[in-house]
Amino acid sequence: MTDQAPDDRQEWPTHCPVCGTELSSAVIDFDKTNANHPELRPGEMAAVDYCPNADCPAKQVDVQDTGTV
């Protein structure tokens, strides 16, 4: 057994690991019947961090040729 206390601090990234842009935050509401307000309701909403850089290489869609016309 160890005498060290567990580290309860969670470190979250503040910048995009691909392009280095500072991340933005948003709340996604899965229940469209909710009123439009910023109150987070667990189970119905999720808080997310995302890269706002439209030119970020992580946002590039990998399109493959399916061979169909």
N, C-alpha and C positions, 0 to 999 in steps of 0.2 A: 504494500500500500504506500502511496506517496503523500508527502506533507503539502504538496502544492495544491492550491485552490484551482478549480477548473476555470478556464477563460471563457466567460459567458459573452464576451463581446464578439459580435459578428462583423466582419469587415466586408463592405460592399464596394464594388468598383464604382468609380466616379467618372471614368473615361472609357470610351469604346476601345476594346483590346485590339481592334483591327486598324482603325484610322486615328485614334487618339482624341476624337471630338468629345467634349463634355457631354455626358448622358443627360437626357431629359426624362421626366417622370410623367406618368398619366395613370388614370384609373379607368379600367374597362368594366362596364356594367353589363352583365350577362342577362339581366332581367329588364327588358325594354319597357315594362310597365311602371318602373320606378320613376319618380320625379327627377328632373335634372338638377341635382344638388351634389356638393362635394363630399357628403357623408359616406364613408366607406362601410358597406354592409358585408361582413364576412360570409362567404358562401354564395353571394350574389355578385360580388365585385372582386376585382383583383388589381393590385397596384403593380405597375411594371416600370422598369427603366428601359429606355431605348435610345438608339443613336439617331439623332435628328438629321445627320448628314446624308442628303439624298445621293451623293456620289460615293458613299462608303462602299468599298469592295464587298463587304459582308452582305450587302443588299442586292448584289448582282444575281439575277436569276440564271440558273444553269439550264439553258434550253437545249434539248437533244432532238435530233432529227428522228422522227418516228417512222419515216419512210412512207407515210400515207399522204394522199393528195386531197 
